[in-house]
Amino acid sequence: MGRGRQKAKHTKVARELKYSVHETNYSELERELSGSRQPNDDELSKWSEYYDDADAQGDDVEGDFQQRRA
């Protein structure tokens, strides 16, 4: 596709986005901006294999890292 056609396509998309009417979910926006969203169990479970109780206690991070590497 040539540059002229590509630019025209982008202009068309930009115009549609600018002038279209979207419903705004203000409660979801407020929750996102406030940072009060709590991760659910599914999101946490996929990372559980990397989590260790010793990590949460703030033990010797350098020594723990060396043990895992060995």
C-alpha positions as CSV (number, residue, x, y, z in Angstrom):
1,M,0.0,0.0,0.0
2,G,1.4,3.4,-0.9
3,R,2.1,6.2,1.5
4,G,-0.9,8.2,0.3
5,R,-3.4,5.4,0.8
6,Q,-1.8,4.5,4.2
7,K,-2.1,8.1,5.4
8,A,-5.7,8.3,4.2
9,K,-6.5,5.1,6.1
10,H,-5.0,6.5,9.3
11,T,-6.8,9.8,8.9
12,K,-10.1,7.9,8.5
13,V,-9.5,5.9,11.6
14,A,-8.4,9.0,13.6
15,R,-11.6,10.8,12.5
16,E,-13.8,7.9,13.5
17,L,-12.1,7.8,17.0
18,K,-12.4,11.5,17.4
19,Y,-16.1,11.9,16.5
20,S,-17.6,8.7,17.7
21,V,-19.5,8.6,21.0
22,H,-18.2,6.1,23.6
23,E,-19.9,5.2,26.8
24,T,-17.6,5.9,29.7
25,N,-17.7,3.6,32.8
26,Y,-16.7,6.1,35.4
27,S,-16.7,3.7,38.3
28,E,-14.2,1.4,36.5
29,L,-12.1,4.5,35.6
30,E,-12.1,5.7,39.3
31,R,-11.1,2.2,40.5
32,E,-8.3,2.1,38.0
33,L,-7.0,5.5,38.8
34,S,-7.2,5.0,42.6
35,G,-5.2,1.8,42.4
36,S,-7.6,0.1,44.8
37,R,-8.0,-2.9,42.5
38,Q,-7.0,-6.2,44.3
39,P,-5.6,-9.0,42.1
40,N,-7.7,-12.1,42.0
41,D,-6.5,-15.6,42.8
42,D,-6.1,-16.6,39.2
43,E,-3.7,-13.7,38.6
44,L,-1.6,-14.6,41.7
45,S,-1.6,-18.4,41.1
46,K,0.4,-18.2,37.9
47,W,3.2,-16.5,39.8
48,S,3.0,-18.7,43.0
49,E,5.9,-20.9,41.9
50,Y,8.2,-17.9,42.1
51,Y,7.1,-16.8,45.5
52,D,8.8,-17.9,48.6
53,D,7.8,-17.1,52.2
54,A,11.4,-16.1,52.9
55,D,11.2,-13.5,50.2
56,A,8.3,-11.8,52.1
57,Q,10.2,-11.7,55.3
58,G,13.1,-9.7,53.8
59,D,15.8,-12.2,54.7
60,D,19.3,-12.2,53.1
61,V,18.4,-11.6,49.5
62,E,22.0,-12.0,48.2
63,G,22.5,-15.4,50.0
64,D,19.1,-16.6,48.8
65,F,19.9,-15.7,45.3
66,Q,23.2,-17.6,45.4
67,Q,21.4,-20.7,46.8
68,R,18.9,-20.7,44.0
69,R,21.6,-20.2,41.3
70,A,23.6,-23.2,42.5
